[in-house]
Amino acid sequence: MRFYLFERGAAAHIRKSREYLEEAHVRRVEHQAAAEHHDALCKMYAERIARIEAEIGEVFPLRAGNAQLVADAGNESARLKSDSVLIYPSRASHA
């Protein structure tokens, strides 16, 4: 009489390994697509940075040698405005 205890286990092990292999293939394709998407975004932002720097360079030409902005200090419309900063009260004052 012959027992086939390990053959069933081996088939289940092989089936589970194939499931893991298929999942790994799917994940690789997903990550490859995400990598291509991120690469496209990286290129887009590099082009955007170059375009914005060129626009700023046209408005504020750089001084040769020390790369400082040459802008009329008295011209308020040419100055870059910062956003207002909100100051929130501390939690201790709510008690």
Biopython code that builds the backbone (N, CA, C, O; Angstrom):
import numpy as np
from Bio.PDB.StructureBuilder import StructureBuilder

atoms = [
    (1, "MET", "N", (0.833, -1.168, 0.000)),
    (1, "MET", "CA", (0.000, 0.000, 0.000)),
    (1, "MET", "C", (0.886, 1.243, 0.000)),
    (1, "MET", "O", (1.833, 1.354, 0.779)),
    (2, "ARG", "N", (0.562, 2.146, -0.870)),
    (2, "ARG", "CA", (1.379, 3.339, -1.038)),
    (2, "ARG", "C", (0.589, 4.560, -0.578)),
    (2, "ARG", "O", (-0.593, 4.694, -0.896)),
    (3, "PHE", "N", (1.241, 5.453, 0.173)),
    (3, "PHE", "CA", (0.610, 6.681, 0.650)),
    (3, "PHE", "C", (1.092, 7.861, -0.188)),
    (3, "PHE", "O", (2.276, 7.969, -0.508)),
    (4, "TYR", "N", (0.166, 8.734, -0.535)),
    (4, "TYR", "CA", (0.488, 9.907, -1.349)),
    (4, "TYR", "C", (0.276, 11.192, -0.529)),
    (4, "TYR", "O", (-0.375, 12.138, -0.973)),
    (5, "LEU", "N", (0.837, 11.187, 0.655)),
    (5, "LEU", "CA", (0.637, 12.338, 1.536)),
    (5, "LEU", "C", (1.284, 13.606, 0.997)),
    (5, "LEU", "O", (0.702, 14.688, 1.071)),
    (6, "PHE", "N", (2.483, 13.471, 0.459)),
    (6, "PHE", "CA", (3.229, 14.660, 0.077)),
    (6, "PHE", "C", (2.878, 15.160, -1.317)),
    (6, "PHE", "O", (3.166, 16.312, -1.641)),
    (7, "GLU", "N", (2.272, 14.338, -2.137)),
    (7, "GLU", "CA", (1.919, 14.774, -3.476)),
    (7, "GLU", "C", (0.805, 15.815, -3.448)),
    (7, "GLU", "O", (0.862, 16.786, -4.203)),
    (8, "ARG", "N", (-0.195, 15.643, -2.607)),
    (8, "ARG", "CA", (-1.251, 16.653, -2.483)),
    (8, "ARG", "C", (-0.692, 17.964, -1.948)),
    (8, "ARG", "O", (-1.024, 19.044, -2.437)),
    (9, "GLY", "N", (0.143, 17.852, -0.959)),
    (9, "GLY", "CA", (0.768, 19.048, -0.383)),
    (9, "GLY", "C", (1.620, 19.767, -1.402)),
    (9, "GLY", "O", (1.654, 20.997, -1.442)),
    (10, "ALA", "N", (2.311, 18.995, -2.229)),
    (10, "ALA", "CA", (3.169, 19.602, -3.250)),
    (10, "ALA", "C", (2.317, 20.333, -4.291)),
    (10, "ALA", "O", (2.687, 21.417, -4.743)),
    (11, "ALA", "N", (1.188, 19.751, -4.670)),
    (11, "ALA", "CA", (0.312, 20.394, -5.646)),
    (11, "ALA", "C", (-0.242, 21.699, -5.083)),
    (11, "ALA", "O", (-0.306, 22.705, -5.790)),
    (12, "ALA", "N", (-0.636, 21.683, -3.828)),
    (12, "ALA", "CA", (-1.150, 22.905, -3.194)),
    (12, "ALA", "C", (-0.052, 23.952, -3.095)),
    (12, "ALA", "O", (-0.287, 25.143, -3.302)),
    (13, "HIS", "N", (1.155, 23.486, -2.773)),
    (13, "HIS", "CA", (2.292, 24.412, -2.664)),
    (13, "HIS", "C", (2.595, 25.039, -4.027)),
    (13, "HIS", "O", (2.825, 26.244, -4.125)),
    (14, "ILE", "N", (2.593, 24.212, -5.076)),
    (14, "ILE", "CA", (2.857, 24.717, -6.435)),
    (14, "ILE", "C", (1.753, 25.686, -6.853)),
    (14, "ILE", "O", (2.041, 26.723, -7.450)),
    (15, "ARG", "N", (0.499, 25.365, -6.549)),
    (15, "ARG", "CA", (-0.617, 26.257, -6.903)),
    (15, "ARG", "C", (-0.470, 27.600, -6.192)),
    (15, "ARG", "O", (-0.661, 28.652, -6.801)),
    (16, "LYS", "N", (-0.133, 27.565, -4.913)),
    (16, "LYS", "CA", (0.037, 28.811, -4.156)),
    (16, "LYS", "C", (1.232, 29.598, -4.695)),
    (16, "LYS", "O", (1.178, 30.825, -4.779)),
    (17, "SER", "N", (2.295, 28.909, -5.056)),
    (17, "SER", "CA", (3.473, 29.584, -5.621)),
    (17, "SER", "C", (3.121, 30.250, -6.946)),
    (17, "SER", "O", (3.593, 31.352, -7.225)),
    (18, "ARG", "N", (2.307, 29.604, -7.757)),
    (18, "ARG", "CA", (1.881, 30.205, -9.022)),
    (18, "ARG", "C", (1.013, 31.438, -8.780)),
    (18, "ARG", "O", (1.105, 32.414, -9.524)),
    (19, "GLU", "N", (0.172, 31.401, -7.747)),
    (19, "GLU", "CA", (-0.621, 32.579, -7.401)),
    (19, "GLU", "C", (0.287, 33.742, -7.006)),
    (19, "GLU", "O", (0.070, 34.881, -7.417)),
    (20, "TYR", "N", (1.305, 33.437, -6.203)),
    (20, "TYR", "CA", (2.259, 34.474, -5.800)),
    (20, "TYR", "C", (3.009, 35.021, -7.007)),
    (20, "TYR", "O", (3.247, 36.225, -7.099)),
    (21, "LEU", "N", (3.381, 34.138, -7.936)),
    (21, "LEU", "CA", (4.096, 34.555, -9.132)),
    (21, "LEU", "C", (3.224, 35.474, -9.988)),
    (21, "LEU", "O", (3.693, 36.505, -10.470)),
    (22, "GLU", "N", (1.961, 35.104, -10.176)),
    (22, "GLU", "CA", (1.036, 35.931, -10.955)),
    (22, "GLU", "C", (0.835, 37.294, -10.293)),
    (22, "GLU", "O", (0.816, 38.322, -10.970)),
    (23, "GLU", "N", (0.688, 37.297, -8.980)),
    (23, "GLU", "CA", (0.534, 38.558, -8.248)),
    (23, "GLU", "C", (1.775, 39.437, -8.405)),
    (23, "GLU", "O", (1.666, 40.654, -8.557)),
    (24, "ALA", "N", (2.945, 38.816, -8.368)),
    (24, "ALA", "CA", (4.187, 39.576, -8.538)),
    (24, "ALA", "C", (4.263, 40.194, -9.931)),
    (24, "ALA", "O", (4.715, 41.328, -10.083)),
    (25, "HIS", "N", (3.823, 39.455, -10.947)),
    (25, "HIS", "CA", (3.808, 40.004, -12.309)),
    (25, "HIS", "C", (2.855, 41.200, -12.406)),
    (25, "HIS", "O", (3.192, 42.218, -13.010)),
    (26, "VAL", "N", (1.687, 41.075, -11.819)),
    (26, "VAL", "CA", (0.702, 42.164, -11.851)),
    (26, "VAL", "C", (1.252, 43.393, -11.134)),
    (26, "VAL", "O", (1.132, 44.509, -11.638)),
    (27, "ARG", "N", (1.853, 43.197, -9.963)),
    (27, "ARG", "CA", (2.410, 44.324, -9.201)),
    (27, "ARG", "C", (3.544, 45.005, -9.968)),
    (27, "ARG", "O", (3.678, 46.228, -9.933)),
    (28, "ARG", "N", (4.359, 44.205, -10.661)),
    (28, "ARG", "CA", (5.450, 44.780, -11.432)),
    (28, "ARG", "C", (4.903, 45.683, -12.537)),
    (28, "ARG", "O", (5.421, 46.778, -12.753)),
    (29, "VAL", "N", (3.875, 45.239, -13.227)),
    (29, "VAL", "CA", (3.264, 46.052, -14.287)),
    (29, "VAL", "C", (2.662, 47.322, -13.693)),
    (29, "VAL", "O", (2.798, 48.398, -14.277)),
    (30, "GLU", "N", (1.996, 47.215, -12.533)),
    (30, "GLU", "CA", (1.414, 48.395, -11.884)),
    (30, "GLU", "C", (2.489, 49.405, -11.513)),
    (30, "GLU", "O", (2.330, 50.605, -11.738)),
    (31, "HIS", "N", (3.589, 48.911, -10.941)),
    (31, "HIS", "CA", (4.662, 49.820, -10.528)),
    (31, "HIS", "C", (5.386, 50.411, -11.728)),
    (31, "HIS", "O", (5.840, 51.554, -11.679)),
    (32, "GLN", "N", (5.496, 49.644, -12.800)),
    (32, "GLN", "CA", (6.117, 50.169, -14.002)),
    (32, "GLN", "C", (5.265, 51.303, -14.586)),
    (32, "GLN", "O", (5.797, 52.324, -15.024)),
    (33, "ALA", "N", (3.955, 51.118, -14.589)),
    (33, "ALA", "CA", (3.053, 52.179, -15.071)),
    (33, "ALA", "C", (3.159, 53.412, -14.178)),
    (33, "ALA", "O", (3.175, 54.539, -14.672)),
    (34, "ALA", "N", (3.232, 53.201, -12.864)),
    (34, "ALA", "CA", (3.368, 54.332, -11.938)),
    (34, "ALA", "C", (4.700, 55.046, -12.155)),
    (34, "ALA", "O", (4.765, 56.274, -12.091)),
    (35, "ALA", "N", (5.755, 54.283, -12.409)),
    (35, "ALA", "CA", (7.070, 54.891, -12.645)),
    (35, "ALA", "C", (7.042, 55.743, -13.914)),
    (35, "ALA", "O", (7.612, 56.834, -13.942)),
    (36, "GLU", "N", (6.387, 55.251, -14.956)),
    (36, "GLU", "CA", (6.274, 56.030, -16.190)),
    (36, "GLU", "C", (5.479, 57.316, -15.940)),
    (36, "GLU", "O", (5.812, 58.372, -16.478)),
    (37, "HIS", "N", (4.439, 57.219, -15.131)),
    (37, "HIS", "CA", (3.629, 58.394, -14.790)),
    (37, "HIS", "C", (4.475, 59.413, -14.029)),
    (37, "HIS", "O", (4.434, 60.606, -14.332)),
    (38, "HIS", "N", (5.242, 58.947, -13.041)),
    (38, "HIS", "CA", (6.076, 59.861, -12.250)),
    (38, "HIS", "C", (7.180, 60.470, -13.107)),
    (38, "HIS", "O", (7.543, 61.630, -12.912)),
    (39, "ASP", "N", (7.717, 59.701, -14.054)),
    (39, "ASP", "CA", (8.739, 60.239, -14.949)),
    (39, "ASP", "C", (8.159, 61.360, -15.803)),
    (39, "ASP", "O", (8.801, 62.390, -16.013)),
    (40, "ALA", "N", (6.930, 61.148, -16.296)),
    (40, "ALA", "CA", (6.270, 62.189, -17.090)),
    (40, "ALA", "C", (6.025, 63.433, -16.244)),
    (40, "ALA", "O", (6.217, 64.551, -16.723)),
    (41, "LEU", "N", (5.603, 63.253, -14.988)),
    (41, "LEU", "CA", (5.398, 64.406, -14.098)),
    (41, "LEU", "C", (6.711, 65.131, -13.842)),
    (41, "LEU", "O", (6.751, 66.361, -13.817)),
    (42, "CYS", "N", (7.777, 64.376, -13.652)),
    (42, "CYS", "CA", (9.090, 64.978, -13.405)),
    (42, "CYS", "C", (9.509, 65.851, -14.576)),
    (42, "CYS", "O", (9.998, 66.964, -14.382)),
    (43, "LYS", "N", (9.318, 65.349, -15.797)),
    (43, "LYS", "CA", (9.662, 66.128, -16.982)),
    (43, "LYS", "C", (8.779, 67.365, -17.097)),
    (43, "LYS", "O", (9.253, 68.445, -17.447)),
    (44, "MET", "N", (7.485, 67.199, -16.798)),
    (44, "MET", "CA", (6.563, 68.323, -16.882)),
    (44, "MET", "C", (6.974, 69.433, -15.901)),
    (44, "MET", "O", (6.980, 70.612, -16.257)),
    (45, "TYR", "N", (7.318, 69.044, -14.658)),
    (45, "TYR", "CA", (7.709, 70.059, -13.673)),
    (45, "TYR", "C", (9.044, 70.692, -14.028)),
    (45, "TYR", "O", (9.246, 71.876, -13.758)),
    (46, "ALA", "N", (9.953, 69.946, -14.621)),
    (46, "ALA", "CA", (11.234, 70.529, -15.053)),
    (46, "ALA", "C", (10.985, 71.591, -16.120)),
    (46, "ALA", "O", (11.598, 72.659, -16.097)),
    (47, "GLU", "N", (10.076, 71.291, -17.063)),
    (47, "GLU", "CA", (9.733, 72.282, -18.088)),
    (47, "GLU", "C", (9.034, 73.493, -17.469)),
    (47, "GLU", "O", (9.268, 74.629, -17.880)),
    (48, "ARG", "N", (8.189, 73.246, -16.494)),
    (48, "ARG", "CA", (7.478, 74.338, -15.823)),
    (48, "ARG", "C", (8.452, 75.244, -15.075)),
    (48, "ARG", "O", (8.332, 76.468, -15.119)),
    (49, "ILE", "N", (9.414, 74.635, -14.389)),
    (49, "ILE", "CA", (10.426, 75.414, -13.662)),
    (49, "ILE", "C", (11.212, 76.280, -14.631)),
    (49, "ILE", "O", (11.442, 77.461, -14.370)),
    (50, "ALA", "N", (11.627, 75.690, -15.757)),
    (50, "ALA", "CA", (12.396, 76.449, -16.747)),
    (50, "ALA", "C", (11.574, 77.612, -17.301)),
    (50, "ALA", "O", (12.095, 78.712, -17.484)),
    (51, "ARG", "N", (10.286, 77.367, -17.569)),
    (51, "ARG", "CA", (9.416, 78.418, -18.105)),
    (51, "ARG", "C", (9.227, 79.545, -17.092)),
    (51, "ARG", "O", (9.309, 80.720, -17.450)),
    (52, "ILE", "N", (8.975, 79.196, -15.831)),
    (52, "ILE", "CA", (8.764, 80.214, -14.791)),
    (52, "ILE", "C", (10.037, 81.007, -14.549)),
    (52, "ILE", "O", (9.998, 82.228, -14.392)),
    (53, "GLU", "N", (11.191, 80.293, -14.519)),
    (53, "GLU", "CA", (12.458, 81.010, -14.330)),
    (53, "GLU", "C", (12.731, 81.962, -15.485)),
    (53, "GLU", "O", (13.255, 83.057, -15.281)),
    (54, "ALA", "N", (12.377, 81.547, -16.700)),
    (54, "ALA", "CA", (12.562, 82.428, -17.860)),
    (54, "ALA", "C", (11.668, 83.657, -17.757)),
    (54, "ALA", "O", (12.097, 84.769, -18.065)),
    (55, "GLU", "N", (10.418, 83.457, -17.320)),
    (55, "GLU", "CA", (9.504, 84.589, -17.160)),
    (55, "GLU", "C", (10.002, 85.541, -16.085)),
    (55, "GLU", "O", (9.947, 86.758, -16.261)),
    (56, "ILE", "N", (10.485, 85.004, -14.983)),
    (56, "ILE", "CA", (11.021, 85.852, -13.912)),
    (56, "ILE", "C", (12.272, 86.574, -14.403)),
    (56, "ILE", "O", (12.486, 87.744, -14.087)),
    (57, "GLY", "N", (13.091, 85.873, -15.175)),
    (57, "GLY", "CA", (14.305, 86.480, -15.718)),
    (57, "GLY", "C", (14.015, 87.636, -16.652)),
    (57, "GLY", "O", (14.803, 88.578, -16.742)),
    (58, "GLU", "N", (12.887, 87.571, -17.350)),
    (58, "GLU", "CA", (12.511, 88.684, -18.234)),
    (58, "GLU", "C", (12.074, 89.895, -17.428)),
    (58, "GLU", "O", (12.365, 91.031, -17.803)),
    (59, "VAL", "N", (11.376, 89.659, -16.324)),
    (59, "VAL", "CA", (10.891, 90.764, -15.495)),
    (59, "VAL", "C", (12.020, 91.344, -14.654)),
    (59, "VAL", "O", (12.157, 92.563, -14.555)),
    (60, "PHE", "N", (12.819, 90.488, -14.055)),
    (60, "PHE", "CA", (13.934, 90.909, -13.209)),
    (60, "PHE", "C", (15.234, 90.390, -13.815)),
    (60, "PHE", "O", (15.665, 89.288, -13.474)),
    (61, "PRO", "N", (15.868, 91.150, -14.702)),
    (61, "PRO", "CA", (17.120, 90.665, -15.310)),
    (61, "PRO", "C", (18.203, 90.482, -14.246)),
    (61, "PRO", "O", (18.279, 91.252, -13.289)),
    (62, "LEU", "N", (19.035, 89.462, -14.422)),
    (62, "LEU", "CA", (20.099, 89.183, -13.453)),
    (62, "LEU", "C", (21.335, 90.026, -13.758)),
    (62, "LEU", "O", (21.696, 90.243, -14.914)),
    (63, "ARG", "N", (21.955, 90.482, -12.709)),
    (63, "ARG", "CA", (23.199, 91.217, -12.852)),
    (63, "ARG", "C", (24.310, 90.224, -13.173)),
    (63, "ARG", "O", (24.375, 89.163, -12.552)),
    (64, "ALA", "N", (25.167, 90.531, -14.106)),
    (64, "ALA", "CA", (26.263, 89.635, -14.474)),
    (64, "ALA", "C", (27.248, 89.532, -13.318)),
    (64, "ALA", "O", (27.556, 90.533, -12.671)),
    (65, "GLY", "N", (27.735, 88.345, -13.061)),
    (65, "GLY", "CA", (28.764, 88.154, -12.039)),
    (65, "GLY", "C", (28.230, 87.690, -10.711)),
    (65, "GLY", "O", (28.674, 86.647, -10.230)),
    (66, "ASN", "N", (27.304, 88.393, -10.080)),
    (66, "ASN", "CA", (26.888, 88.013, -8.733)),
    (66, "ASN", "C", (25.457, 87.517, -8.667)),
    (66, "ASN", "O", (24.994, 87.169, -7.580)),
    (67, "ALA", "N", (24.741, 87.468, -9.763)),
    (67, "ALA", "CA", (23.391, 86.888, -9.865)),
    (67, "ALA", "C", (22.403, 87.484, -8.865)),
    (67, "ALA", "O", (21.564, 86.762, -8.326)),
    (68, "GLN", "N", (22.487, 88.778, -8.612)),
    (68, "GLN", "CA", (21.497, 89.436, -7.754)),
    (68, "GLN", "C", (20.415, 90.042, -8.633)),
    (68, "GLN", "O", (20.686, 90.477, -9.752)),
    (69, "LEU", "N", (19.205, 90.070, -8.131)),
    (69, "LEU", "CA", (18.106, 90.655, -8.893)),
    (69, "LEU", "C", (18.252, 92.168, -8.947)),
    (69, "LEU", "O", (18.557, 92.814, -7.944)),
    (70, "VAL", "N", (18.030, 92.721, -10.133)),
    (70, "VAL", "CA", (18.059, 94.165, -10.299)),
    (70, "VAL", "C", (16.612, 94.599, -10.429)),
    (70, "VAL", "O", (16.027, 94.519, -11.509)),
    (71, "ALA", "N", (16.043, 95.051, -9.345)),
    (71, "ALA", "CA", (14.658, 95.504, -9.363)),
    (71, "ALA", "C", (14.604, 96.861, -8.679)),
    (71, "ALA", "O", (15.345, 97.128, -7.733)),
    (72, "ASP", "N", (13.738, 97.686, -9.160)),
    (72, "ASP", "CA", (13.565, 99.004, -8.567)),
    (72, "ASP", "C", (12.933, 98.829, -7.197)),
    (72, "ASP", "O", (11.794, 98.372, -7.099)),
    (73, "ALA", "N", (13.645, 99.180, -6.146)),
    (73, "ALA", "CA", (13.151, 98.995, -4.784)),
    (73, "ALA", "C", (11.929, 99.854, -4.511)),
    (73, "ALA", "O", (11.107, 99.489, -3.671)),
    (74, "GLY", "N", (11.785, 100.964, -5.182)),
    (74, "GLY", "CA", (10.645, 101.834, -4.944)),
    (74, "GLY", "C", (9.402, 101.406, -5.695)),
    (74, "GLY", "O", (8.322, 101.929, -5.422)),
    (75, "ASN", "N", (9.509, 100.497, -6.610)),
    (75, "ASN", "CA", (8.376, 100.075, -7.420)),
    (75, "ASN", "C", (7.610, 98.978, -6.685)),
    (75, "ASN", "O", (8.011, 97.815, -6.715)),
    (76, "GLU", "N", (6.515, 99.339, -6.027)),
    (76, "GLU", "CA", (5.732, 98.385, -5.232)),
    (76, "GLU", "C", (5.076, 97.320, -6.090)),
    (76, "GLU", "O", (4.934, 96.181, -5.644)),
    (77, "SER", "N", (4.669, 97.656, -7.317)),
    (77, "SER", "CA", (3.967, 96.681, -8.152)),
    (77, "SER", "C", (4.893, 95.567, -8.624)),
    (77, "SER", "O", (4.420, 94.477, -8.945)),
    (78, "ALA", "N", (6.201, 95.813, -8.675)),
    (78, "ALA", "CA", (7.144, 94.802, -9.134)),
    (78, "ALA", "C", (7.575, 93.866, -8.007)),
    (78, "ALA", "O", (8.115, 92.790, -8.266)),
    (79, "ARG", "N", (7.343, 94.266, -6.771)),
    (79, "ARG", "CA", (7.745, 93.416, -5.647)),
    (79, "ARG", "C", (6.815, 92.225, -5.511)),
    (79, "ARG", "O", (5.616, 92.311, -5.773)),
    (80, "LEU", "N", (7.398, 91.119, -5.096)),
    (80, "LEU", "CA", (6.596, 89.932, -4.846)),
    (80, "LEU", "C", (5.962, 90.049, -3.466)),
    (80, "LEU", "O", (6.646, 90.351, -2.487)),
    (81, "LYS", "N", (4.677, 89.814, -3.390)),
    (81, "LYS", "CA", (3.959, 89.919, -2.119)),
    (81, "LYS", "C", (3.896, 88.548, -1.456)),
    (81, "LYS", "O", (3.673, 87.537, -2.123)),
    (82, "SER", "N", (4.091, 88.520, -0.155)),
    (82, "SER", "CA", (3.940, 87.258, 0.566)),
    (82, "SER", "C", (2.518, 87.171, 1.102)),
    (82, "SER", "O", (1.864, 88.188, 1.335)),
    (83, "ASP", "N", (2.059, 85.966, 1.288)),
    (83, "ASP", "CA", (0.722, 85.777, 1.847)),
    (83, "ASP", "C", (0.711, 86.195, 3.306)),
    (83, "ASP", "O", (1.729, 86.111, 3.993)),
    (84, "SER", "N", (-0.459, 86.652, 3.781)),
    (84, "SER", "CA", (-0.544, 87.002, 5.190)),
    (84, "SER", "C", (-0.423, 85.738, 6.032)),
    (84, "SER", "O", (-0.773, 84.641, 5.596)),
    (85, "VAL", "N", (0.066, 85.914, 7.209)),
    (85, "VAL", "CA", (0.228, 84.790, 8.116)),
    (85, "VAL", "C", (-0.801, 84.929, 9.225)),
    (85, "VAL", "O", (-0.891, 85.967, 9.880)),
    (86, "LEU", "N", (-1.564, 83.884, 9.426)),
    (86, "LEU", "CA", (-2.549, 83.895, 10.504)),
    (86, "LEU", "C", (-1.894, 83.367, 11.769)),
    (86, "LEU", "O", (-1.187, 82.360, 11.744)),
    (87, "ILE", "N", (-2.136, 84.053, 12.867)),
    (87, "ILE", "CA", (-1.597, 83.601, 14.146)),
    (87, "ILE", "C", (-2.764, 83.123, 14.980)),
    (87, "ILE", "O", (-3.682, 83.880, 15.297)),
    (88, "TYR", "N", (-2.708, 81.859, 15.326)),
    (88, "TYR", "CA", (-3.770, 81.258, 16.105)),
    (88, "TYR", "C", (-3.407, 81.312, 17.583)),
    (88, "TYR", "O", (-2.237, 81.161, 17.934)),
    (89, "PRO", "N", (-4.390, 81.525, 18.455)),
    (89, "PRO", "CA", (-4.094, 81.520, 19.886)),
    (89, "PRO", "C", (-3.681, 80.129, 20.341)),
    (89, "PRO", "O", (-4.078, 79.123, 19.753)),
    (90, "SER", "N", (-2.887, 80.090, 21.386)),
    (90, "SER", "CA", (-2.439, 78.789, 21.888)),
    (90, "SER", "C", (-3.580, 78.057, 22.556)),
    (90, "SER", "O", (-4.586, 78.673, 22.905)),
    (91, "ARG", "N", (-3.447, 76.772, 22.740)),
    (91, "ARG", "CA", (-4.490, 75.968, 23.375)),
    (91, "ARG", "C", (-4.707, 76.359, 24.827)),
    (91, "ARG", "O", (-5.812, 76.236, 25.356)),
    (92, "ALA", "N", (-3.655, 76.826, 25.461)),
    (92, "ALA", "CA", (-3.762, 77.182, 26.886)),
    (92, "ALA", "C", (-4.747, 78.326, 27.087)),
    (92, "ALA", "O", (-5.404, 78.395, 28.126)),
    (93, "SER", "N", (-4.863, 79.223, 26.115)),
    (93, "SER", "CA", (-5.770, 80.360, 26.290)),
    (93, "SER", "C", (-7.232, 79.977, 26.122)),
    (93, "SER", "O", (-8.118, 80.750, 26.485)),
    (94, "HIS", "N", (-7.501, 78.777, 25.568)),
    (94, "HIS", "CA", (-8.873, 78.307, 25.420)),
    (94, "HIS", "C", (-9.427, 77.711, 26.712)),
    (94, "HIS", "O", (-10.640, 77.548, 26.845)),
    (95, "ALA", "N", (-8.571, 77.393, 27.645)),
    (95, "ALA", "CA", (-8.996, 76.694, 28.872)),
    (95, "ALA", "C", (-9.697, 77.574, 29.852)),
    (95, "ALA", "O", (-10.103, 77.111, 30.918)),
]
sb = StructureBuilder()
sb.init_structure("model")
sb.init_model(0)
sb.init_chain("A")
sb.init_seg("    ")
for serial, (resi, resn, name, xyz) in enumerate(atoms, 1):
    if name == "N":
        sb.init_residue(resn, " ", resi, " ")
    sb.init_atom(name, np.array(xyz, "f"), 0.0, 1.0, " ", f" {name:<3s}", serial, name[0])
structure = sb.get_structure()
